[in-house]
Amino acid sequence: MNDDGNRALFISYAYPPSSAPGSVRVTRLVTRLPSHDWRPFILTVGSAIRRSTGSSDPFDGDHYRVNRIDDPIAVAIQKSPSRAGPKGGRTSSLLRRLAEHLIFPDRTIFWALRLKRAKGWARNVNPKIIHSTSPSLATHFAAKAMVRATGAKWVAEFRDPSSWLPRNDKTPALKRWLLAKAEAHIVNRADATVVISEAFAEYFRGRYPGRPIHSIPNGAEFSEADLTAAMARRTARRNRSKEAPFVLVHAGELYGGARNPEPLIRAAQIAQERLSRPLLLRFLGADSHIAGDAARKLGADKLVEVVGPLCHADSVLAMQDADGLVALLHDDPVGRIGIMSKFFDYAASANPVLVVGEKVAMLSRIVEEHSMGIGCEYSDITGMANWMAALANAPQDFDYDCISVCRHWSADAMAASMARLFETLV
C-alpha cells in the first residue's frame, strides 16, 4: 500500500516475543489491517520482556515500524539475583504483585512515562488512529499524551474492567477507587472504547451512558485445511494405548489463584477413580506452580503436571495434543464478562472444552451454544468429574464442527471490525 496511506499506531506492553494473551491479539490485528488499507506501527516494551523466543514478530528487525522502550521495573526484575535461586521465578512474581498493589495505576507506569521519548517518532509516523490496549492503564495515559502530540483519534481497548475487580482482590480500597476514576477518565476522553465481549460492552454502556463502546472479541487464526487436520488428529488420538494418560490442558495464567485450580483437581481425583487409564491435568502458564501447590495440598501430585510458560506456538501444539481442554474463569462474578484469548486457540484445536466458572459467564454460554463442551460452576465438582470420565470413556460423543466455530470467531472478522471502527473515526 502507499506509504502515506492510513496509519495506525498501536501502543501495547504485550507484543512478541512475549507470549502473553494481549500479544496474540495485537499481532493478529496488525498482520491483517494492511489488507484493510491500514498501515500499523507499534510502540511496545523493550528487551526486558523477552521471556519467550518462539513468538513471531511480524515486523522483526524493522525499527521504523516497531519502537521498543525498556521498562525500568522489568529490567530490575530481570537483573535481580533472586532469579538465580530455586524459587527465583516465584520471588520475581511476588515483586511484580507487590508493585501492582503499591504503584498507581500499575507497575508499567514508569515504562509509560518513558514513552515520552517516542513523541518525535510518533509525529513522524503521523497516525490517524492511536490504539492503546490494557491490561496496563498506564498505556492509555501514554496514548493520551501521544494523541495530543499527533492529533490522531484515540481508540482505548480494555480486556478487563478496572472498576470491577474480583471480590477477593487484595488491591487497597483507595487504589480501587483511583482505578475506577482512571477508567472513567479514559473512557470519557477516548474517541471510542473497545472491549472484548458483548457482556463487557453492556457493563460499560451502563456505567458510561452515551459513550461509544464497541465489542470486538478476540479471534482465532486458522485455515480450513488446518482445522480439518486438527479434527483428523483428534480422531487418531482415540487409538492411543489405553495405558497412555488421558490429558486435559489448561493454558493461561491462574492470576495468583483468582482462577482457582483446586475444584478442578478434586474433580480429577473423583474421575480417576472411575478410569482404568491415568488422568493428567497439564497446566501451562507463568504461575502454573499454583496448580502444583494445590495438587500437593490435596495429595494429587500424580494428577497434575506443571509445565510453566510456553511461547504461543508451543502452547498451541500442547493444546492440539491434548484429549480435552479446560478454561478456568475468575472465581468471581467478574468472570462473567471476559472471553479469554486462549479460547480461540482452544476452538481451533477441535478438542472439547470444560469451562469452570459461572454458568452465565460469556465463555460458558459460547461453549454450550456451539456444542463445544460444558460449563460448570466451581462448586459443581461432581459435574466436572462426570464430564471428564465421560470424555475419557467415549471421546467420539464430544466431537463438534470446529470449522464452523472458527469461522464465527475468526481473527479476520476481528480485524475487519477494528478497521471499520477506525474508518468511522477518520
Secondary structure, 3 states (H helix, E strand, C coil): CCCCCEEEEEECCCCCCCCCHHHHHHHHHHHHHHHHCEEEEEEEECHHHCCCCCCCCCCCCCCCCEEEECCHHHHHHHHCHHHHCCCHHHHHHHHHHHHHHHCCCCCCHHHHHHHHHHHHHHHHHCCCEEEEECCCHHHHHHHHHHHHHHCCEEEEEECCCCCCCCCCCCCCHHHHHHHHHHHHHHHHHCCEEEECCHHHHHHHHHHCCCCCEEECCCCECCCHHHHHHHHHHHHHHCCCCCCCCEEEEEECCCHHHCCCCHHHHHHHHHHHHHCCCCEEEEEECCCCHHHHHHHHHHCCHHHEEEEECCCHHHHHHHHHCCCEEEEECCCCHHHHCCCCCHHHHHHHHCCCEEEECCCCCHHHHHHHHCCCEEEECCCCHHHHHHHHHHHHHCHHHHCCCHHHHHHHCEHHHHHHHHHHHHHHHC
